[in-house]
Amino acid sequence: MGEVPWYRRMFILEVGPKPWFYKITDFFYGTVFISLAAMLGTLPVLIYFFNHFSIGGLFLNLILVPLMAVLIPLGLLTSFLAVLWEPVAAVGMPVIGGMLHLYVDLPKFAAALPFMSLYVPTPPAVWPLLYYALLAGLPLWLRSRKSETEPEKRNRWQNVYPWGLGFASVALIVWFIWPRFPLFKNGELSVYLLDVGQGESTYMEFPNGETLLLDGGGYFRNSLDVGKLVVAPFLWNRGLWGLTYVGATHSDNDHISGLESLANLVTIRHFLDRRPALPDRRIDRWKDRLRERDTVPLPLQPGRPWQIGEVRLTLLHPTADFIAQEPPAAHPKIGNDLSMVWKIEYGAFSMLLTGDITEKAERYLVAHNAPLKASVLKAPHHGSRTSSHPDFLRAVGARDVIVSSGRFNVFHHPHPQVVDRYRRHGATLWRTDLQGAIRITTNGTDTRITHHKDL
């Protein structure tokens, strides 16, 4: 309506008669401030619900907005003229196509640059409210200070404003950097069997605050990036920037694929490294990527307990004797029967994590008197017919059995015979394909198992 733009008044820019190039600077300022306003206005929504925001849009809009301002009318005009005279399309459409390619490819190029796009954990629910309160309160406070310069004319709320804005600013910064603040240690061990479809991913939170992710799921031919779309959002929702420990039981796609994408999404302090080492091209590539990101290997040997606070973890399998019995693979690969088998103990609670071992490894463990007794068992190989031998189940004696498998999976896991076998042994069966993610919580004495449908 002819009013001087607010950014010219704010920055004391010239407000007199405008030379022609002022139109360019006004467009520049307007685009920057509109982009900044859009980014600031949507920032808490993007962080809270999507754990992601881009700072590149602020700069890209300086190119893309003018480009679209030309592209839309040019496209409409070319389409209209092409109806009247078809050769116009042969000239105009390639130009429009090139501009569209630029419009799509430029953001992709910018997104690949470092620090242009950031993933962050989910802050507390009060964080967006504090953010919007600060976003609206700061200009109001500055305006009130400008209008009331005499201290005696200010009301008491104007004196409280700075304290409220200061508290909101500190809370926003603290909860952004440390979303779990304040995290009180309650002495509990939590184990999650995530719902990653036909695959497996186990996440653990220890009483001392450290974390461990064993396997990351994965779809056939990587048709779905489970690490990026399932596991990472779960970790961010827990308020985590990264993990203390990460390990892969073996190199099947439905166990390791998600871990490969996680290497670029979260920080990882240590990865579990087998001793003796087993050759595997895919796991070796994954470990090389972790080393590039300063992740430190943690060597582990079968039978040697490993303490994380008050929780004891023992790698039971594969031993050097069992590895020597395995025929060499045609291609360097850690197969099912070379999966890591872990026993977790915390007070009276114990759990056995079995990877994808079959009856061959199960019989070996029973024959060599491995300490298999556990109150909770993660069913070997997703409950396939080639696993869960009766002798193995008797040696474990678990009251609760958890099966990680995908709904309507083509392998028909868990097999009906195996399900019946567990029930005959008096075990309660928990299934991710029917109940979603399974959570086990224990203080070392009492144990509670819940699933996604309970929430």
N, C-alpha and C positions, 0 to 999 in steps of 0.2 A: 504493500500500500504506500510505498514511497518512504517509509520510515528507515532511518539509518540502521543497518544491521547491528545486532548487539555485540558481535565480536569486534566491530570497528570502534564502538564506544568503549568496550572493555580494554582493548589494547591501544587506545588513544590513536587510532589511525585517522588519516585525513577524511573529513566528512564533507568537504566542499564539492565543487564541480568535479566530475570524474573524467579523467582521460579514458581513451578507449581501452587501454590495457587493464584498467580497474575491473573491467568485467571478467578478465581472466583471473585476477587475484581474488575477486569475490567468489568466483566459481571454486577456486582452489580452497579458500577458507571454508566455504559452505560445505564442500564435500568432506573435508577433514573433520569438521565439527559434527556433521550428521553421522559420519562413520564412527566417530568417537562416542557420540551419544548412543548409537545403536549397540556398540560393543559394551559400554558401561551398563546399559539397561538390561542386556541379556546375559551378562557375565555370570551372575549367580545361578541362573537357570541352567546354563550350559555346564557349569561346574557341578552343581548339585545333582542333576539328572543324567548328564552325559559324560562327566569326568574329563571334559576336553574343551579347550578353547583355542582360538587362533588369533595371534596378533598381526598376522600378515594381511588380514582383510582391511585394516586401517590404511595400508599403503596400496593394496591392490585396487581399492575403490577409486583411487586417483586415476587409474588407467581404465578400469572396467566400466565405470559409470559413463565417462564420455564415449567409450566404445559402444556401449549399449544405446546411448542417445543417438548415435549414427546408425547402428545396426537395425533397430526396429523400424524407423521410417524408411530406410533404404530397402529393407525386406518387403515392407508393405507396398512401396512404390513399384519395385521390380515385379512383384506378383501381379499388381494391377496392370502394368504396361505389357507384361507377357501375355495376358489374355487378349489384348488388342493386337499385339505384334509379337509372335513367338520368338524371333531372334533375340529379343531383349533378354530373355531368360538365359540364353547361351553366354551372354556377356555378364549379366548381373549376378547370376547364381554362383559361379565360381568365386566371385569377390565376396559374396555373403558367406559362402562356405569357409573361405579362408579366415574371415573375421570370427566366425563361430568357433573354428578350431583354436584360434588365439584365445577366445573367451574361456574355453574349457581347459586348454593346455597350460595357460599361464598360472592359474591357481594350483594345478597339479605340480608344476615346477616349484612354485613358492612353498608348497606344503612339504616338499622334500628337503628344503633347506633347514639347517639346524636352528632350533629354538623358535621357528615360525609357528609351530603347532605343539601345544603342551598337553600332556595327560596328567591329571591331578586326582588325588583321592577325594572321597565325598566328605565334606565338612558336616558338623552337626546341623540339625534341622533349623536351629535358631540363627545360623550364620546368614542365610539370605535375608532374614528379617532385619538383622543388624546392618547388613550391607545397604538395603534400601533406606533404612532410617538415617544412616550416615549420608547417603547420596542426596536425600531430600533435606536433611537437617543442616548440612554445612552451608549451602547457599542461603537458607533462611536465616541462619545465625549471622552470616556476613552481611546480609541485607539489613537485619535489625541493628547491627553495630553501626552501620553507615547512617541509618535514619535517626538513631538516638545516640548522639555524640556525648551528651551530658550524663554522667554516671547516676545522678539523682533521679533522672527520668526513666531509668531502666527498671523494669519489674524484676521480681526475684527469679522468674523462669529464664530470663536472659542471662542471669548470673550462673544458672545451673547448666545451661547449654554446653559451655566448654567442657565441663566434667563428663557429661553424657556422651558428647562426641569423642572425647579422649578415650573413654572406656570402650566405646564401640570400635574405635580404630585399633586399640590394643587387642581386643577380643578377635577382631577379624584377622589380624596378622598371626596371632597365636594359633587360632583354629585352622588357618590355611596351612601353616607350616607343620603343625602337630594336630591333625584332626581328632586324635583320640584323647586329647587333654581334657580333664585329668583322667588318666587310666589307673584305676586302683587294682592292685594285684589281689585276686581273690583265692589264690591257691588252686585254681582249676586247670585241668588239661582238657582242651577241646580238640576233637578230631572230626573233620568234615569229609565225607565221601561226596564229592561234587557230582551234580547231574550233568555229565558231558556227553550224553548219548551213549552209543556203543564204544565205550572207551573207559578210561580210568584216570582219576585225579584225586589225590588225598592231600588235604591241607591240615596242618597241626599248629595250634597255638599253645605254647608251654607256659607253666605258671610263672616263669621268670621273664616273660614277655617276648622271648625269641620265637621264630616261626620256621616252619619247614613245609615245603611243597614237594610231594613225591608224585611224579608224572603229571602230565598236563592235558591228557585227552587228545583227540584228533579224529578227523573224518576221513573216509576213503578218498584217496587222491586229493586230499586237502580241499574238498569242496566247501568246507566251512572252517574258518580260522577260529577254532575253539579257544585258543589262548587269548586272542584279542577280544572276542565277542562274549566269552563266558567266564574264563578263569580270571583274567585281568579285571573286568568289572566287579567280580566277587571280591577280589583283594582291595580294590579301590573303595568299595562299599564298606569294607571293614576299617577304612581309614588308613590304609597302608601305602606308603611310598615304595616299599620294597620288601624283600624277604631276607631272612638270615641264611637259610639253607635251601638248596634245590637239588633234587636227584631224579634220575631216570632209572626205573627198575630194569628196563631193556629197551630195545630200539624199534619195537612195533609202532606203526604210525599212530595207532589209537592211544598210545602212551606218551610218545615224545613230541608229536607235532605241535601241541600247544606250548610246550616248553621252548620250542625254537622261536616262536613269535614273542613270548614273554621276555626273551633276552633283550629286546629293544624297547620294552614298555615299562618295566620296573627295574629298580636296582636290586642286585643280588650279591650278597657278601661272600658266600661260599657255595661251591657245588661239590656233591659227594663223588669222590673218585675211588674206584675199586682198586684193591690190592690183593692179588695180582691183577694187573690191568688186562682187559680183554679187547682184542681188535674189533672195531666197529666204525665204519666210515662215517655214518650219520652222527653217532654220538661224539666221535672225534671232532667233526666239524662244529657241532654245537658247543663243545668245550672250548674250542679255539675262539669262537665268538665271545664266550663268556670271559676268557682271559683278556681279550681285547678291551673289554669293559671293566678290567681290574677286579674280576671275580677270582677269589683265591680257592684253589683246590683243597679239599679236606680228605686226606687218604684214610680209608677204612679197611679193616681186615676182618674176615669172618671169625666169630667167636670172641672178639675183643669188645667188651661193652663200651658204650659212648654215653657220657652224661650230659644232659642239657638241664641244668638246674637239678631238681630232684627226680627228674624222669630219666630212666635208663633205656637206651636203645641198643639192641644187639643184632648185628648182621649174621644170620644163621646160614645163609646160602647165597651163592655157590662157593663151596670150599675148593681148595686146590686139587684135592683128590677127585671130586666130581668133574671139575673142568678137564682133568686129564682123561677122563673116560668119554667125554663128548667128542664125536667125530668132527673134524674141521669143516666149516661151512664153505660152500662154493664161493661165496662172497663174504668178506669180513662182516659179520653180523652177530649180535647177541640175541639168541633165540629164546623161546618161551622157557625152556627148562634151565636157562642160565639167568632167569629173572632174580633180582634181589628179593630175599625173604627177610623181613624185619620183625623182631619181637619188641614191643613197647611195654614197659613196666612202670607203674606209678602207684606206690602203696600196694593195696590189694588188687588193683586193676591191672589187667594185661590184655594185649591185643596182638594178633598175628596178621601182618600184611604180606601177601603171598605172590603178588605180581601175576604172571600167567603160567606158573608151573603146572605141569601135568602129573599123571600118576607116577611117571618115572622118577621125577624129583621128589614127590611125596614119599614114595617107598624108600628112597635113599635116606631121607631125613628120619623116617621112622626106624629104619635098620641101624642107623648110626646114633640112635638115642639123643637126637637133638631136643633141646628143651622147648617142646611145642605147646605145652599146656598153656591155655589162654582162655579168658572169659569171653572175648569177642574175636571172631574170625572174619577176615575179609576173604570171601570165597575165591579160590584159585581160578584163574582164567575165565572170569565172568560167569562161573557156574556151568562150564561146558561139560559134555559127557566124558571127555578124556581126563577129567580131574576129579577131586573130592573123593578119593578112594576111602572105603569104610575104615581101613586101618588108620589112615591119616586122621579121619574125623574122630575116632576113638582116642587117638593120642592127643589131639587138641582139646576135646571135651568142651567146646565153646557153648555157652548158653544162648548167645546171639550171633547170627551170621548175616553179613551184609554182602549183597550182590550188586556189583556195578555193571550195568548193561543198558542198552538202548531199547526204547519201546518199539515193538514190532521189528526187532532187528532180524536180518536175514539168516543169522546163525542160530536163531531160536534159543538164545541164552536168556535165562538159565534153563538147562534141559529139564524136562519134567521128571526124568528118573533121578536127577541130582536133587531137585526140589523135594521129591518124596523121600530121598535118602536122608536129607537134613531133618525133615520132620520126624522120621522114625528115630532119629537120635535125640529128639526132644528139644531141638533148637528153634528159637524164634527167628523167622526169616524177614530181613529188611531188604527192599529192592528199590534201586534208583529209577528203574524203568516204570514202576507203578507209583512210587511215593515221592519221587524227586530226591533232592539232596538229603543225605542222612547226617545228623549231628550227634556225636557222642561227647558227653560232658561228665567229668569225674573229678572228685577232690582226693582221690586215692582210696576212699572208703565207699562212698555211694556213687553209683553210675546212673546216668539218665540218657536215654536215646530218644531223639525226636526226629521228625522228617518234615519236609517242606509243606506237606498238606496240613500239618499241625499249626502252621503259622497263621 
